[in-house]
Every structure is written in C-alpha cells, then in structure tokens.
C-alpha cells in the first residue's frame, strides 16, 4: 500500500468447495483449481470462487492460502450477488504476469464492479511493474499500464492489512471505502504509480498506512467529497495532491477533505492543490490540512493554478477553478528549497479564505520564504515563513 500479520485470521484449508460454519460459508480458491506455484494461471479459479461466494445467500469468505498465485486481469462483478457480506482473507501473494503487456492495456489488473459489502484482509499484491517502468524510461512505445486494485460503483468496502508492490500504474483506486493498515511500495523513479487515487468518491477514509511510490501518495481527482486521511507516512513520492483539476470545462469539484497527522519525508511536495490554467466549472473548498510534519520536502505547502508537468503544450489561459476555505494548521518541519510556502492562484478567481495557523517551516540555515500571488486569507499563532 502495515504488515501482513495485521490481517485478522489465518484459516486452515478446507477439503470441500464450501465449508459452512454457523451462518458463514468459506470458499478456498485451491479447491477451485488455484495453484500456489506462481506459474499456473489461477484467474479462472479465483473468479469461480467469487461466483460461488456471490451466489451464496449467507455471508461468505473467500480464502487464499499461503503461496504465490498468478492472476491475469480479473473483474469481479457484484451486481447480482445475493449477499452483501463477502470477505476475502489472503494469506498468500497474488502476482501479475511477468510479461507486462498481458495486462498493460487493460486499465486494471484486479477490479471490483458494483460490489456492496466487501472486506479484504491481509495479503500481498505484486504488480511486477518494473519491466513496464523500464520500457517507459527507454522512450519506446509501451502500454499505459494497469492499476493494481480498483473499485467502481461500489460501497461499504473495507481493505485492511494489504500490501501492494510495484504496480504498473496506480496502486489503488476506490469509492466509498475504509482503507487501513496498508503498505504501498514502488521505486521512487517509477512513473505514475500513485499510491491511492480517488475520483468521483465520497466517504473514503485512509488510515494508519505507509505509502512510498514514484508519484502522489494520495491523489484526489474531480468529484470527491467527505474524505478523511489520517496517520499516514508518505515518502518518497509527490506528496498528497488535490488535482489536477480543470482539464475539462465541465468538471465536478472537491470539498470537505481532512488530511491529518501525516509525515512527509523526502517528497517532492507536502500538501498540494494543482489546477490547469484553463476555464473550468470545478472548485476546491472546505479543506483542512492539520498536524503535519515535513522532513526535507521540496514544496511543503503549495497551491499551483498554473500546473503543467511537461515543458510543452501548457495551457495559456487562467484557471477557472475556484479555491476557497483552505486551512493549514500546525504544520512544521524542514523544506528542501527556500520557498516553503507557495500560493500561485488564479488571476481571474483568486484563492480566498486561506488560513495559516501555527505553521513553522525552516530551510537549512537560511530563513524560508513564502511566495503568494492572487491569494487572500488570514494568519494566526506562529507563522514562518510569513
């Protein structure tokens, strides 16, 4: 994404397809033909176990014993499930195909669609993304890459104690979910390997996790609301970002987001809001960044409304995204650059309601500085740089 020992229980293998205990029935993927050798394709076995659990009228558990299980792209559909209490307990490792092209153009490796009431505990997902990263670094024509684990049109999702390694692209995308005790790891140089990407989501919480990738630890795209991120260790990576927003003219905004008790270590950014310099109906409002520690972060606090990651083809308009009611509270630590606080806001729609409360950021032996353009707000308590 905390260690595999965090998942709630280790179950013994079962000798039948399904073993009932009280009101719960358990399906062992091995009994559906899955092989724990890391070589045999077990995709159909996992899908068969899912179909059985989905068809059960009782709460059902899918159990993955220790070992390595090779899976190709798999989509788990939930719209016809007869129960809303399916649990996956993973004691082993799921591995993607070694040939990155097998899943590289499919968008997702493992995807859940229209699922209600799914809980995933433990396990390791190994996306084997290093080959695709090398392809991209060489400048060759390569697949865009697959997100390791994605949830669409789903609700009441819990993911706990899961480890995601070396995803080809994003590690996890989800809606309406509680994500806790996760470990997400990829090389600092890996491209587009966002730890958790959220879009068109509400009611997502990310808790007690460690995220170290080559891109954003958490990226918050358009249409998100009521998000809670707390007790996360971020780094290396690009920090926690709202955006980019404003690529489309008609685009939903982001509101009511709390980022609390997060440590950023050696990241490109700390907390960032980024929008394209073009007309848009999007907005950002009701954001709280609280109790944050920065350790040698290049841009600890940044709003960039002229976002353009590449040197060419940058929009030349002004951002239409309205940013308001953003609070930075109790943020301290060290900046890797002299500009520790940067607000580069829209000329047409200046940032408003920006509040700095007890912000103390330093730069080596020199005073850190703040850069503010088209931003209005207040300060209170100790604020450095001013």
C-alpha positions as CSV (number, residue, x, y, z in Angstrom):
1,X,0.0,0.0,0.0
2,X,1.3,-2.5,7.7
3,X,2.5,-5.9,7.7
4,X,0.6,-9.0,6.6
5,X,0.4,-10.1,10.2
6,X,-2.3,-7.4,10.7
7,X,-4.9,-9.4,8.9
8,X,-7.5,-10.8,11.2
9,X,-7.2,-14.5,11.0
10,X,-5.4,-17.4,9.3
11,X,-7.9,-20.1,8.3
12,X,-7.0,-23.7,7.7
13,X,-7.5,-25.1,4.2
14,X,-10.8,-26.8,3.5
15,X,-11.4,-30.0,1.7
16,X,-14.7,-29.1,0.1
17,X,-15.6,-26.3,-2.2
18,X,-17.6,-24.6,0.6
19,X,-17.5,-25.3,4.3
20,X,-20.3,-23.9,6.4
21,X,-19.8,-22.8,10.0
22,X,-22.7,-21.3,11.8
23,X,-24.1,-18.7,9.4
24,X,-20.9,-18.3,7.3
25,X,-19.6,-20.3,4.4
26,X,-15.9,-20.4,3.2
27,X,-14.6,-21.0,-0.3
28,X,-10.9,-22.0,-0.6
29,X,-9.5,-21.0,-4.0
30,X,-7.3,-24.1,-4.1
31,X,-10.4,-26.2,-4.2
32,X,-11.4,-24.4,-7.4
33,X,-8.1,-25.3,-9.0
34,X,-5.8,-22.4,-8.0
35,X,-2.1,-23.4,-7.8
36,X,0.2,-21.8,-5.3
37,X,3.3,-22.1,-7.5
38,X,3.3,-18.6,-9.0
39,X,3.4,-20.1,-12.5
40,X,0.0,-21.7,-13.2
41,X,-2.7,-19.2,-14.2
42,X,-5.3,-19.2,-11.4
43,X,-7.5,-16.4,-12.8
44,X,-10.5,-18.7,-13.5
45,X,-10.2,-20.4,-10.1
46,X,-10.4,-17.0,-8.3
47,X,-13.4,-16.0,-10.5
48,X,-15.1,-19.3,-9.8
49,X,-14.6,-18.8,-6.0
50,X,-16.0,-15.3,-6.4
51,X,-19.1,-16.6,-8.3
52,X,-19.8,-19.1,-5.6
53,X,-19.4,-16.6,-2.8
54,X,-21.6,-14.1,-4.7
55,X,-24.3,-16.7,-5.2
56,X,-24.4,-17.6,-1.6
57,X,-27.4,-16.4,0.4
58,X,-25.2,-16.5,3.6
59,X,-22.2,-14.3,4.4
60,X,-19.3,-15.8,2.6
61,X,-15.5,-15.9,2.9
62,X,-13.0,-16.5,0.1
63,X,-9.8,-17.8,1.5
64,X,-6.4,-17.7,-0.3
65,X,-3.9,-19.9,1.5
66,X,-0.1,-19.1,1.7
67,X,1.8,-19.3,-1.6
68,X,2.1,-17.4,-4.9
69,X,-0.9,-17.2,-7.2
70,X,-0.5,-16.0,-10.8
71,X,-3.5,-14.0,-12.0
72,X,-4.2,-12.2,-15.2
73,X,-6.7,-9.3,-15.5
74,X,-9.7,-10.2,-13.4
75,X,-13.0,-8.3,-13.0
76,X,-15.2,-9.3,-10.1
77,X,-18.9,-8.3,-10.7
78,X,-21.2,-7.8,-7.8
79,X,-24.5,-6.5,-9.2
80,X,-26.1,-9.9,-9.0
81,X,-24.7,-11.0,-5.7
82,X,-27.2,-12.5,-3.2
83,X,-25.4,-11.2,-0.1
84,X,-23.6,-8.1,0.9
85,X,-21.1,-9.6,3.2
86,X,-18.3,-11.2,1.2
87,X,-14.8,-11.4,2.9
88,X,-11.5,-12.2,1.2
89,X,-8.8,-13.4,3.6
90,X,-5.5,-13.5,1.8
91,X,-2.6,-15.3,3.4
92,X,-0.6,-15.5,0.2
93,X,0.7,-13.3,-2.6
94,X,-1.2,-12.6,-5.9
95,X,1.3,-11.9,-8.7
96,X,0.7,-10.3,-12.1
97,X,2.1,-11.9,-15.3
98,X,5.8,-11.3,-15.8
99,X,5.1,-10.0,-19.3
100,X,3.8,-6.5,-18.7
101,X,1.9,-6.4,-22.0
102,X,-0.5,-9.1,-20.8
103,X,-2.4,-6.7,-18.6
104,X,-0.7,-3.4,-19.6
105,X,-3.5,-2.2,-21.9
106,X,-6.4,-3.4,-19.8
107,X,-6.7,-0.5,-17.4
108,X,-6.8,-2.6,-14.3
109,X,-5.3,-5.8,-13.0
110,X,-7.9,-6.6,-10.3
111,X,-11.2,-4.7,-10.4
112,X,-14.4,-4.9,-8.5
113,X,-17.5,-3.5,-10.1
114,X,-20.9,-2.8,-8.4
115,X,-19.9,-4.6,-5.2
116,X,-21.6,-3.9,-1.8
117,X,-20.2,-5.0,1.5
118,X,-16.8,-6.5,0.5
119,X,-13.9,-6.8,3.1
120,X,-10.4,-7.7,2.1
121,X,-7.9,-8.6,4.8
122,X,-4.2,-9.2,4.5
123,X,-2.2,-10.4,1.5
124,X,0.3,-9.1,-0.9
125,X,-0.4,-7.9,-4.5
126,X,2.7,-7.9,-6.6
127,X,2.1,-5.9,-9.8
128,X,5.6,-6.7,-11.3
129,X,5.7,-3.3,-12.8
130,X,9.5,-2.9,-13.2
131,X,9.5,-4.1,-16.8
132,X,7.0,-1.6,-17.9
133,X,8.8,1.2,-16.0
134,X,12.0,0.3,-17.9
135,X,10.1,0.4,-21.2
136,X,8.7,3.8,-20.5
137,X,12.2,5.1,-19.4
138,X,13.6,3.9,-22.7
139,X,11.3,6.0,-24.8
140,X,9.8,3.1,-26.6
141,X,6.1,2.7,-27.3
142,X,4.7,1.0,-24.2
143,X,1.3,0.1,-22.8
144,X,-0.1,2.8,-20.4
145,X,-0.1,0.3,-17.5
146,X,-2.7,-1.3,-15.2
147,X,-4.0,-0.1,-11.8
148,X,-3.4,-3.0,-9.4
149,X,-6.7,-2.8,-7.5
150,X,-9.7,-0.8,-8.4
151,X,-13.3,-0.5,-7.2
152,X,-16.1,1.0,-9.3
153,X,-19.6,1.9,-8.4
154,X,-19.1,0.1,-5.1
155,X,-19.9,0.8,-1.5
156,X,-19.2,-0.4,2.0
157,X,-15.7,-1.5,1.1
158,X,-13.0,-2.4,3.7
159,X,-9.4,-3.1,2.8
160,X,-7.1,-3.8,5.8
161,X,-3.6,-5.0,6.2
162,X,-2.9,-5.3,2.5
163,X,0.5,-4.7,0.8
164,X,0.8,-3.6,-2.8
165,X,4.1,-3.9,-4.5
166,X,5.4,-2.4,-7.8
167,X,2.1,-1.6,-9.5
168,X,2.4,-0.9,-13.2
169,X,0.5,2.3,-12.7
170,X,-1.8,3.4,-9.9
171,X,-1.8,1.0,-6.9
172,X,-5.4,1.5,-5.9
173,X,-8.5,3.4,-7.0
174,X,-11.7,3.2,-5.0
175,X,-15.0,4.7,-3.9
176,X,-16.8,4.6,-0.6
177,X,-14.2,2.7,1.3
178,X,-12.3,2.3,4.5
179,X,-8.6,1.7,3.8
180,X,-6.4,0.9,6.8
181,X,-3.1,-0.6,7.7
182,X,-1.9,-0.6,4.1
183,X,1.6,-0.7,2.8
184,X,2.1,0.6,-0.8
185,X,5.6,0.4,-2.2
186,X,7.3,1.2,-5.6
187,X,10.5,2.7,-6.8
188,X,10.9,6.4,-6.3
189,X,11.6,6.7,-10.0
190,X,8.5,4.6,-11.1
191,X,6.2,6.7,-13.3
192,X,2.5,7.3,-12.5
193,X,2.5,4.9,-9.6
194,X,0.1,6.9,-7.4
195,X,-0.5,5.0,-4.1
196,X,-4.2,5.7,-3.8
197,X,-6.2,7.6,-6.5
198,X,-9.6,8.8,-5.7
199,X,-12.1,10.1,-8.2
200,X,-15.9,10.7,-8.0
201,X,-15.8,9.3,-4.5
202,X,-17.4,10.1,-1.2
203,X,-17.0,8.7,2.3
204,X,-13.4,7.3,1.9
205,X,-11.1,7.1,4.8
206,X,-7.3,6.2,4.6
207,X,-5.8,5.4,8.0
208,X,-2.6,4.1,9.5
209,X,-0.7,3.4,6.3
210,X,2.7,3.7,4.7
211,X,2.9,4.9,1.1
212,X,6.2,5.1,-0.8
213,X,6.0,5.4,-4.6
214,X,7.2,7.4,-7.6
215,X,4.1,9.7,-7.8
216,X,1.4,11.0,-5.4
217,X,1.0,9.1,-2.2
218,X,-2.7,10.0,-2.4
219,X,-4.2,11.8,-5.5
220,X,-7.6,13.3,-5.2
221,X,-9.2,13.9,-8.5
222,X,-12.5,15.6,-9.6
223,X,-15.8,14.8,-7.8
224,X,-14.5,13.9,-4.4
225,X,-16.1,14.8,-1.1
226,X,-16.1,13.8,2.6
227,X,-12.6,12.3,2.6
228,X,-10.5,11.6,5.8
229,X,-6.8,10.8,5.6
230,X,-5.0,10.3,8.9
231,X,-1.8,8.8,10.3
232,X,-0.1,8.2,7.0
233,X,3.7,8.1,6.4
234,X,4.3,9.4,2.9
235,X,7.6,9.3,1.0
236,X,9.3,9.0,-1.3
237,X,6.7,10.4,-3.8
238,X,5.0,13.5,-4.8
239,X,3.0,14.1,-1.6
240,X,-0.8,14.3,-1.1
241,X,-2.4,16.2,-4.0
242,X,-5.8,17.6,-4.8
243,X,-5.9,17.6,-8.5
244,X,-5.0,18.0,-11.1
245,X,-8.4,19.8,-11.7
246,X,-9.7,21.9,-14.5
247,X,-8.7,19.9,-17.5
248,X,-12.4,19.8,-18.7
249,X,-14.7,22.7,-18.9
250,X,-17.5,20.9,-17.1
251,X,-15.9,19.1,-14.2
252,X,-17.1,18.4,-10.6
253,X,-15.2,19.9,-7.7
254,X,-13.6,18.7,-4.4
255,X,-14.9,19.5,-1.0
256,X,-14.8,18.6,2.7
257,X,-11.4,16.9,2.8
258,X,-9.3,16.4,6.0
259,X,-5.6,15.4,5.9
260,X,-4.4,14.9,9.5
261,X,-1.3,13.6,11.3
262,X,0.8,12.8,8.2
263,X,4.6,12.8,7.9
264,X,6.1,13.6,4.6
265,X,9.8,12.5,4.2
266,X,11.9,13.5,1.2
267,X,8.8,14.1,-1.0
268,X,8.5,16.4,-3.9
269,X,5.5,18.1,-2.3
270,X,3.8,18.0,1.0
271,X,0.2,19.1,0.6
272,X,-0.6,20.4,-2.9
273,X,-3.6,21.7,-4.8
274,X,-3.0,21.8,-8.6
275,X,-5.2,23.0,-11.4
276,X,-4.7,23.6,-15.1
277,X,-4.7,27.2,-16.4
278,X,-7.9,26.9,-18.4
279,X,-11.6,27.6,-18.0
280,X,-13.5,25.1,-15.8
281,X,-16.5,24.8,-13.5
282,X,-14.5,22.8,-10.9
283,X,-13.8,24.1,-7.4
284,X,-11.9,23.2,-4.2
285,X,-13.4,24.2,-0.8
286,X,-13.6,23.1,2.8
287,X,-10.1,21.6,3.1
288,X,-8.2,21.0,6.4
289,X,-4.5,20.2,6.5
290,X,-3.7,19.6,10.2
291,X,-0.8,18.3,12.3
292,X,1.6,17.6,9.5
293,X,5.4,17.0,9.7
294,X,7.7,17.9,6.8
295,X,11.1,16.3,6.5
296,X,13.2,17.8,3.7
297,X,10.2,18.3,1.4
298,X,10.8,20.4,-1.7
299,X,7.4,22.2,-1.7
300,X,5.9,21.7,1.8
301,X,2.8,23.8,1.1
302,X,1.8,24.6,-2.4
303,X,-1.2,25.8,-4.5
304,X,-0.3,25.7,-8.2
305,X,-3.0,27.0,-10.5
306,X,-0.7,27.0,-13.5
307,X,0.0,23.3,-13.3
308,X,1.8,21.8,-16.3
309,X,4.1,18.8,-15.7
310,X,5.7,19.0,-19.1
311,X,7.5,21.9,-20.6
312,X,5.4,22.0,-23.8
313,X,1.8,22.3,-24.7
314,X,0.9,24.1,-21.5
315,X,-2.5,26.0,-21.4
316,X,-2.1,29.7,-21.6
317,X,-5.4,30.8,-20.1
318,X,-6.2,31.4,-16.5
319,X,-7.6,28.8,-14.2
320,X,-11.3,28.8,-13.7
321,X,-11.1,26.5,-10.6
322,X,-12.3,28.5,-7.5
323,X,-10.2,27.6,-4.4
324,X,-11.7,28.7,-1.0
325,X,-11.8,27.8,2.7
326,X,-8.4,26.0,3.0
327,X,-6.9,25.8,6.4
328,X,-3.2,24.9,7.2
329,X,-3.0,24.2,10.9
330,X,0.0,23.0,13.0
331,X,2.5,22.3,10.2
332,X,6.2,22.2,11.0
333,X,9.5,20.8,9.7
334,X,12.0,21.4,7.0
335,X,11.9,22.5,3.4
336,X,14.4,21.3,0.9
337,X,14.0,24.6,-1.0
338,X,13.9,28.2,0.2
339,X,10.3,28.7,-0.9
340,X,8.5,26.7,1.7
341,X,5.0,28.1,1.1
342,X,3.8,28.9,-2.4
343,X,0.4,30.1,-3.4
344,X,0.2,30.7,-7.1
345,X,-3.6,31.3,-7.6
346,X,-5.8,32.2,-10.4
347,X,-5.8,35.8,-11.6
348,X,-9.5,35.5,-12.5
349,X,-10.6,33.6,-9.4
350,X,-8.1,34.4,-6.6
351,X,-7.8,31.9,-3.7
352,X,-9.9,33.1,-0.8
353,X,-10.3,32.1,2.9
354,X,-6.8,30.7,3.1
355,X,-5.9,30.3,6.8
356,X,-2.4,29.6,8.2
357,X,-2.4,28.7,11.9
358,X,0.8,27.7,13.7
359,X,2.9,27.0,10.6
360,X,6.7,26.8,11.2
361,X,8.9,25.7,8.3
362,X,12.6,26.2,8.0
363,X,15.2,25.9,5.3
364,X,18.7,24.8,6.3
365,X,20.5,27.7,8.0
366,X,18.6,30.3,6.0
367,X,15.2,31.8,6.5
368,X,12.5,30.1,4.5
369,X,10.3,32.4,2.4
370,X,6.7,32.4,1.2
371,X,5.5,33.3,-2.3
372,X,1.9,34.5,-2.6
373,X,0.1,35.5,-5.8
374,X,-3.6,36.2,-6.0
375,X,-4.3,34.7,-2.6
376,X,-6.3,36.2,0.3
377,X,-6.7,35.0,3.9
378,X,-5.5,35.2,7.5
379,X,-2.7,34.0,9.8
380,X,-2.7,33.3,13.5
381,X,-0.2,31.9,16.0
382,X,3.4,31.5,15.0
383,X,3.6,31.5,11.2
384,X,7.0,31.1,9.5
385,X,7.7,31.9,6.8
386,X,5.4,34.9,6.7
